[in-house]
């Protein structure tokens, strides 16, 4: 039985508590939050959980095996570091840290102290995204040209970070996971319209080897919620729409064929290919449940998480580069 504590009971913390609480091989023992109202909310639903306003009470509990850090981004590093040094396995919500330097230190600490460090990149556990990965790995769609992703909605009303740090971690993790590689260069442009200095929208471009591109649009100013990723390839196109309750993934056989003409070696003949639309069957499983099960499994069996600290670091590298590029008027930033 793995005893788990959750630090941060705002929007996402209760979802983690719900999923961990329903697993047979773990127990949510403690929860911490600065706001008494949030603790009252948790206590009314889970009377067995010990509640505190001081997260260090969780770190001092010798019976607690692991903690989940679900606080403001700026506090992820400090709390996760304390937890590792206190001998706890750690799950950190996205983005893992607010800088590459902090992420690198957490990875080194976890390795040094032989503790599990897992980043909350939930879409890498999504049946829809894993079906996309399967289609790519089995070469069902051909050579990838580019991946285009949009994550826009109205809000949030308050945030300590801009839209890149708040929204883009999901899309960056999806793109890196699908391609299985890191970009060599990142650029971004964005703008603040409502709150000076806090960009509410941005366009991010990721340049990968072999001429593959990734493009991400994030915004808090859109009246309609959009969660869409398109993988454009030589044989087929994959569309992932996370706002749909059914048929989240569709595979389009339409595309463009190129062939050299018989008369002229240097000329190509282009033809547009019409084809079928296929929606693969997906497991009806909550990605967060899969993610929570995976964290407990890794702790119990001493295995490396799919979204380990290094995976969290890769995403933070892209986010930091995109933010730096945006602050410098879109100047490209190399990823090292």
Buried (B, 14 or more C-beta within 10 A) or exposed (E): EBBBBBBBBEEBBBBBBBBBBEBEEBBBBBBBBEEEEBBEBBBEEBEEBBBBEEBBBBBEBEEBBBBBBBBEBEBBBEBBBBBBEBEBBBBBBBBBBBBBEBBBBBBEBBEEBEBBBBBBBBBBBBBBBBBBBEBBEEEBBEEBBBBBBBBBBEEEEEBEBBBBBBBBBBBBBBBBBBBEEBBEBBBBBBEEEEEEEBBBBBBBBBBBEEEBBBBBBBBBBBEEEBBBBBBBBBBBBBBBBBEBEEBBBBBBBEBEEEEEEEEEEEEEEEEEEEEEEEEBEBEEEBBBBBBBBBBBBBBBEEEEBBBBBBBBBBBBBBBBBBBBBBEEEBEBBEBE
